[in-house]
Amino acid sequence: MGKIRLIDVTMRDGTHSMGYDISPQKMAAIAAGLEDAGIDTIEVGHGVGIGGSSINYGMLTSPDTDYYSAVAKALKRAKTDALVIPGICILDEVDAAIDCGVKTIRVAGHVSEMDCTEQYIRYCRKKPGLEVMGFMMMSHMSDIDNIVLQSKRLESYGVDAVYVTDSAGAMLPEEVKKKISAMREAISLPIGFHGHNNMGLAVGNSLAAIEAGATCIDAALCGMGAASGNTQLEVLAAVLKKAGHETGVELFKVMDLADNVLRPIMTHPQFIDNAALMIGYAGTYGAFYFHAKEVGEKYDVDPREILLELGRRGAVGGQDDMILEVGVQLAEAKKLARQAAK
């Protein structure tokens, strides 16, 4: 069995569950602990990537660049990684992150629109020594033919790896296998998988991805992330070790880091509540979790109904205003139904 590269996203995707309330110093300390445990690439910053700290998406306690600098200075061998979503950040902000020590950039786009990433990928490819990956978000919304088409497109742009991203935790293991197997036949690049745990399948889907040929897997300490969170790093490390896969990760160290350092500062324990489960079932973007709950409470609407309707409409990241629209419409329909029943 070849080595499986585990990329940690605790201090990027996990910031969603903390309300983005974490200091650069604490982020750097956790990153240093991950490096000591054997993780070679650590993604940090705002949950929606470079430039995400804003009124729209939530404010970090310090500027983006403070986090990248603090983490890069704390690491001796591991790479500092940052996410880029075109339209949220501008190229000058990418340059600033690189100047602060970021060594890996993952350029993300909706799986049907990866052509929107071309400018950013080609721009980053010109930076000496920078690793660049393509990140196909909401991959559960795409059929296999389009997955293959977009993978080839990313390969032609010059990425170093291509990721299937189950942003809603909506995929089943057989679907993961089929999509990654098709990619494995179509492209020669390393393939990665990023899973969420809304239906309790993040670890199982990661194993399915590996069986189909993926060699890069994302995970987070304590499973920290939006809604019910990401693939749980310490659990995945144990499962892969038991299955005979080499990861270079020291199991006791990641377990201790999760329990003794991260868990005490978590503000939102990761578990599958009804809203998180509905995100997976409906195939709705994971970052809608808190907003759907807030709108549901404000308008006395079950957040599950909001998320289910968003799934029917095919809502994706960036369409957060649709959550309010759906909530208001459902509240009005509920009011009319009550009046008709009188």
Backbone torsions as a table, in degrees:
resi	resn	phi	psi	omega
1	MET	NA	135.9	177.6
2	GLY	-78.9	169.2	-178.9
3	LYS	-75.0	138.5	175.2
4	ILE	-100.0	125.4	179.9
5	ARG	-88.4	118.3	177.6
6	LEU	-97.9	121.7	177.5
7	ILE	-106.3	126.7	-175.8
8	ASP	-90.4	134.8	-179.9
9	VAL	-121.8	17.8	-177.9
10	THR	-54.6	-46.9	-172.9
11	MET	-93.4	19.1	169.1
12	ARG	-126.8	-72.1	179.2
13	ASP	-61.9	-32.7	-178.8
14	GLY	-68.1	-19.5	-179.3
15	THR	-67.5	-21.8	174.8
16	HIS	-55.1	-44.6	-173.5
17	SER	-78.1	-10.1	179.2
18	MET	-103.0	6.8	-176.1
19	GLY	63.5	23.3	178.5
20	TYR	64.1	19.3	-176.7
21	ASP	-98.4	82.8	177.0
22	ILE	-150.4	142.6	-177.6
23	SER	-84.4	155.4	174.5
24	PRO	-57.4	-35.7	-178.5
25	GLN	-66.2	-42.6	178.4
26	LYS	-67.6	-39.8	177.9
27	MET	-62.2	-41.3	179.5
28	ALA	-65.4	-39.1	-179.7
29	ALA	-65.1	-41.0	178.7
30	ILE	-67.8	-40.8	177.7
31	ALA	-61.1	-40.9	178.7
32	ALA	-63.8	-37.6	176.9
33	GLY	-65.5	-38.3	177.4
34	LEU	-65.2	-41.8	176.9
35	GLU	-60.9	-43.9	179.5
36	ASP	-62.0	-29.0	179.6
37	ALA	-83.0	-5.9	175.2
38	GLY	108.9	4.9	177.0
39	ILE	-77.6	132.3	-174.8
40	ASP	-102.5	-8.6	178.9
41	THR	-142.1	126.1	-172.4
42	ILE	-129.8	115.1	-177.8
43	GLU	-88.9	132.2	-174.1
44	VAL	-136.3	170.8	176.7
45	GLY	108.6	-161.5	-178.7
46	HIS	-69.6	152.2	-177.7
47	GLY	-57.5	-33.4	178.3
48	VAL	-100.3	15.4	170.8
49	GLY	95.2	-168.7	-178.6
50	ILE	-57.2	131.8	179.2
51	GLY	82.1	1.5	-176.3
52	GLY	-76.0	-20.9	-178.4
53	SER	-68.6	105.1	-172.8
54	SER	-163.7	170.1	176.4
55	ILE	-62.6	-37.4	-178.5
56	ASN	-63.2	-43.8	-171.9
57	TYR	-107.6	-8.6	-176.6
58	GLY	108.4	141.9	-173.7
59	MET	-100.0	129.5	166.5
60	LEU	-69.0	161.0	-178.2
61	THR	-76.7	-14.6	178.8
62	SER	-141.1	165.6	176.9
63	PRO	-60.8	150.7	178.6
64	ASP	-46.8	-47.9	-172.7
65	THR	-62.5	-27.6	177.4
66	ASP	-63.5	-36.6	-179.6
67	TYR	-71.2	-45.6	-179.2
68	TYR	-63.4	-42.6	179.7
69	SER	-64.7	-45.3	-177.9
70	ALA	-62.6	-43.4	-178.9
71	VAL	-69.3	-46.0	-179.1
72	ALA	-59.1	-38.4	179.1
73	LYS	-70.7	-27.3	-177.9
74	ALA	-81.4	-18.2	-176.3
75	LEU	-95.9	141.3	178.6
76	LYS	-102.6	-37.4	-176.3
77	ARG	-124.4	-38.0	-174.9
78	ALA	-69.3	154.8	179.0
79	LYS	-89.1	138.3	169.9
80	THR	-85.0	128.3	-172.4
81	ASP	-117.6	143.3	176.8
82	ALA	-135.4	146.5	177.8
83	LEU	-93.4	141.6	177.7
84	VAL	-126.1	125.2	172.0
85	ILE	-118.0	108.4	179.3
86	PRO	-53.7	135.5	-177.2
87	GLY	101.9	-26.6	174.9
88	ILE	-94.8	-40.9	176.9
89	CYS	-114.8	162.7	174.9
90	ILE	-111.6	165.5	-174.4
91	LEU	-63.1	-32.8	177.2
92	ASP	-60.9	-35.6	178.5
93	GLU	-71.3	-32.9	174.1
94	VAL	-63.5	-45.2	177.6
95	ASP	-57.9	-42.8	-178.7
96	ALA	-63.4	-39.8	178.6
97	ALA	-65.2	-42.2	178.5
98	ILE	-63.8	-41.9	177.8
99	ASP	-61.6	-26.8	179.9
100	CYS	-84.9	-1.4	175.1
101	GLY	113.0	6.3	177.0
102	VAL	-68.1	130.6	-176.1
103	LYS	-113.7	-13.9	177.6
104	THR	-131.3	131.3	176.0
105	ILE	-120.0	129.9	176.3
106	ARG	-113.7	114.9	-175.4
107	VAL	-95.2	119.3	-172.8
108	ALA	-111.0	146.9	174.1
109	GLY	-155.6	164.6	176.1
110	HIS	-62.8	141.7	-171.3
111	VAL	-59.1	-23.3	179.3
112	SER	-89.9	-4.7	-172.1
113	GLU	-135.0	42.3	-177.6
114	MET	-69.1	-13.0	174.3
115	ASP	-62.2	-22.5	178.3
116	CYS	-69.1	-14.2	-178.8
117	THR	-92.0	-10.1	-171.2
118	GLU	-57.1	-48.4	-177.0
119	GLN	-58.8	-44.0	-177.5
120	TYR	-68.9	-41.8	-179.9
121	ILE	-63.7	-48.5	-178.6
122	ARG	-64.3	-35.6	177.0
123	TYR	-63.4	-46.5	-178.6
124	CYS	-68.4	-31.4	-179.4
125	ARG	-62.6	-22.6	-178.9
126	LYS	-79.7	-9.1	-178.3
127	LYS	-84.4	121.3	-176.4
128	PRO	-59.3	130.5	173.8
129	GLY	76.2	4.6	-177.7
130	LEU	-88.9	128.3	173.9
131	GLU	-84.8	134.9	-177.0
132	VAL	-129.2	128.3	179.0
133	MET	-121.3	153.0	174.5
134	GLY	-103.8	135.4	-169.6
135	PHE	-123.1	104.1	-177.3
136	MET	-88.3	95.2	-177.3
137	MET	-73.1	154.3	177.5
138	MET	55.6	41.9	-176.4
139	SER	-64.1	-18.1	177.7
140	HIS	-68.2	-18.1	-177.8
141	MET	-85.5	0.5	-173.5
142	SER	-116.0	146.3	172.7
143	ASP	-82.3	171.9	-174.1
144	ILE	-63.9	-41.1	-178.5
145	ASP	-58.7	-42.0	-179.9
146	ASN	-71.6	-36.7	175.9
147	ILE	-56.9	-45.1	179.2
148	VAL	-65.3	-45.1	179.6
149	LEU	-58.5	-47.8	-178.3
150	GLN	-68.3	-34.1	177.0
151	SER	-62.9	-45.1	178.0
152	LYS	-63.2	-38.2	179.1
153	ARG	-61.8	-46.2	179.4
154	LEU	-63.7	-40.1	177.5
155	GLU	-59.8	-40.4	-179.1
156	SER	-68.4	-23.6	178.1
157	TYR	-77.9	-15.9	175.3
158	GLY	102.6	19.6	180.0
159	VAL	-69.3	160.6	177.9
160	ASP	-90.2	-17.8	179.1
161	ALA	-161.4	157.2	179.4
162	VAL	-124.8	133.0	-176.7
163	TYR	-111.6	134.6	163.0
164	VAL	-88.4	124.3	-175.3
165	THR	-119.2	113.6	178.8
166	ASP	-90.9	74.9	-171.2
167	SER	-62.8	-19.8	-177.9
168	ALA	-107.1	-2.3	-173.7
169	GLY	59.9	39.3	-171.4
170	ALA	-104.1	-12.4	-173.3
171	MET	-84.3	151.0	173.8
172	LEU	-101.6	155.8	-175.2
173	PRO	-53.5	-39.7	-178.3
174	GLU	-65.3	-36.4	176.9
175	GLU	-65.6	-42.5	177.4
176	VAL	-58.3	-47.8	-179.1
177	LYS	-58.9	-46.5	-176.0
178	LYS	-64.9	-42.2	-177.4
179	LYS	-69.6	-42.3	-179.0
180	ILE	-74.6	-34.2	175.4
181	SER	-61.0	-42.1	178.9
182	ALA	-65.3	-38.8	176.7
183	MET	-64.7	-41.0	-177.4
184	ARG	-60.6	-34.1	178.2
185	GLU	-77.4	-24.6	-171.2
186	ALA	-94.8	-29.2	-175.7
187	ILE	-129.4	160.3	-177.9
188	SER	-104.1	2.5	-176.8
189	LEU	-83.8	160.0	169.1
190	PRO	-59.4	144.1	-179.5
191	ILE	-116.0	137.5	179.1
192	GLY	-119.1	164.6	177.0
193	PHE	-136.4	132.8	177.5
194	HIS	-121.7	112.6	-175.9
195	GLY	-113.6	151.8	171.4
196	HIS	-115.5	160.6	-166.7
197	ASN	-108.5	28.4	-174.6
198	ASN	-63.9	-25.9	175.7
199	MET	-115.4	18.7	176.5
200	GLY	73.7	19.9	-172.6
201	LEU	-113.3	8.9	-173.1
202	ALA	-60.1	-46.9	179.3
203	VAL	-68.5	-44.5	178.9
204	GLY	-61.1	-41.4	177.8
205	ASN	-66.8	-34.4	177.1
206	SER	-64.8	-40.9	176.3
207	LEU	-63.9	-42.1	178.3
208	ALA	-61.5	-39.9	178.8
209	ALA	-62.5	-43.1	179.4
210	ILE	-64.0	-42.5	178.5
211	GLU	-59.6	-32.7	-177.9
212	ALA	-86.4	-5.9	175.4
213	GLY	122.1	1.1	176.6
214	ALA	-71.6	143.3	180.0
215	THR	-123.7	-3.0	177.0
216	CYS	-124.0	128.0	-178.9
217	ILE	-131.4	132.9	175.9
218	ASP	-87.7	146.7	176.5
219	ALA	-159.0	165.4	-178.9
220	ALA	-138.0	143.0	174.1
221	LEU	-56.0	137.0	-179.7
222	CYS	58.8	12.6	-177.5
223	GLY	67.9	20.2	-170.3
224	MET	-62.7	134.4	179.4
225	GLY	170.1	-175.4	-179.5
226	ALA	-64.1	151.1	179.3
227	ALA	54.4	-121.2	-179.2
228	SER	-86.4	2.9	171.5
229	GLY	95.0	-173.9	-176.1
230	ASN	-97.6	-178.7	170.0
231	THR	-58.4	129.5	-175.0
232	GLN	-79.1	117.2	-171.8
233	LEU	-57.6	-51.2	-175.2
234	GLU	-66.2	-32.7	176.7
235	VAL	-70.0	-46.7	179.9
236	LEU	-60.8	-42.0	179.2
237	ALA	-59.6	-40.5	178.7
238	ALA	-67.7	-44.2	-179.2
239	VAL	-62.8	-44.8	-179.2
240	LEU	-66.2	-37.9	177.8
241	LYS	-63.5	-43.5	-179.9
242	LYS	-66.1	-31.9	180.0
243	ALA	-81.3	-4.8	176.9
244	GLY	91.1	13.0	178.1
245	HIS	-87.8	140.5	176.1
246	GLU	-89.7	129.4	178.4
247	THR	-125.3	-17.9	-175.6
248	GLY	78.3	4.8	-177.3
249	VAL	-96.6	133.8	177.5
250	GLU	-86.8	113.8	-170.2
251	LEU	-60.0	-49.0	-178.0
252	PHE	-61.5	-35.3	-178.1
253	LYS	-68.2	-41.8	178.8
254	VAL	-71.2	-33.1	176.8
255	MET	-63.8	-45.4	-179.9
256	ASP	-66.5	-38.7	179.0
257	LEU	-63.5	-41.0	178.7
258	ALA	-63.9	-48.0	-174.2
259	ASP	-76.1	-42.4	-169.9
260	ASN	-93.6	-24.1	-175.6
261	VAL	-111.3	-49.8	-174.4
262	LEU	-83.1	-47.7	-174.2
263	ARG	-55.7	-39.0	179.9
264	PRO	-64.2	-20.8	-178.6
265	ILE	-104.5	0.6	180.0
266	MET	-70.0	133.9	179.1
267	THR	-100.4	-12.7	-178.5
268	HIS	-138.2	95.6	179.1
269	PRO	-55.7	138.8	-176.8
270	GLN	-86.2	113.3	174.5
271	PHE	-151.0	166.9	-175.8
272	ILE	-95.2	92.5	173.8
273	ASP	-87.4	-177.8	-174.1
274	ASN	-62.4	-40.6	-178.9
275	ALA	-67.3	-41.1	178.9
276	ALA	-64.3	-42.5	177.8
277	LEU	-60.7	-40.8	-179.0
278	MET	-66.1	-32.2	175.4
279	ILE	-59.4	-45.6	178.0
280	GLY	-66.7	-45.0	-178.1
281	TYR	-63.6	-42.8	-177.0
282	ALA	-85.8	-13.8	-178.5
283	GLY	72.6	39.5	-176.8
284	THR	-100.9	145.9	-177.3
285	TYR	-53.8	129.4	-173.5
286	GLY	-60.4	-32.4	-177.5
287	ALA	-71.7	-6.0	176.2
288	PHE	-76.6	-7.9	-170.1
289	TYR	-52.6	-60.0	-175.1
290	PHE	-68.4	-39.7	-178.5
291	HIS	-64.2	-41.9	178.7
292	ALA	-63.1	-37.6	177.2
293	LYS	-65.2	-43.2	-179.7
294	GLU	-63.8	-44.9	180.0
295	VAL	-65.6	-41.0	178.6
296	GLY	-59.9	-43.1	179.4
297	GLU	-66.8	-41.6	-177.4
298	LYS	-64.4	-39.2	-174.3
299	TYR	-107.6	10.3	178.3
300	ASP	56.5	49.2	178.4
301	VAL	-124.4	139.0	177.0
302	ASP	-62.4	121.0	-178.9
303	PRO	-60.6	-23.8	176.5
304	ARG	-63.2	-38.3	178.6
305	GLU	-66.3	-38.0	177.7
306	ILE	-62.5	-48.4	-177.4
307	LEU	-66.3	-37.7	178.7
308	LEU	-64.0	-41.8	178.7
309	GLU	-68.1	-38.0	176.4
310	LEU	-61.6	-38.2	176.5
311	GLY	-64.3	-41.0	178.4
312	ARG	-61.9	-34.8	-178.0
313	ARG	-83.4	-6.9	-179.6
314	GLY	69.5	33.2	-179.0
315	ALA	-64.5	142.3	-178.9
316	VAL	-128.7	171.7	178.3
317	GLY	-53.9	136.0	-176.8
318	GLY	101.5	-14.6	178.4
319	GLN	-102.7	37.6	-176.4
320	ASP	-60.9	-28.6	179.3
321	ASP	-62.7	-23.5	179.6
322	MET	-67.8	-24.4	178.4
323	ILE	-62.1	-46.6	178.3
324	LEU	-64.6	-44.2	179.8
325	GLU	-57.1	-47.1	-179.7
326	VAL	-65.1	-42.3	179.4
327	GLY	-59.2	-45.1	179.8
328	VAL	-64.4	-42.6	-179.4
329	GLN	-65.0	-41.4	179.3
330	LEU	-67.7	-37.9	177.7
331	ALA	-63.4	-41.2	178.9
332	GLU	-65.7	-41.7	178.2
333	ALA	-63.5	-38.4	178.0
334	LYS	-64.3	-41.6	179.6
335	LYS	-64.0	-45.2	179.7
336	LEU	-63.3	-38.2	179.4
337	ALA	-64.9	-38.9	178.4
338	ARG	-65.9	-41.6	179.8
339	GLN	-64.9	-39.3	179.8
340	ALA	-67.8	-27.5	-177.8
341	ALA	-79.4	-14.2	-178.4
342	LYS	-75.9	NA	NA
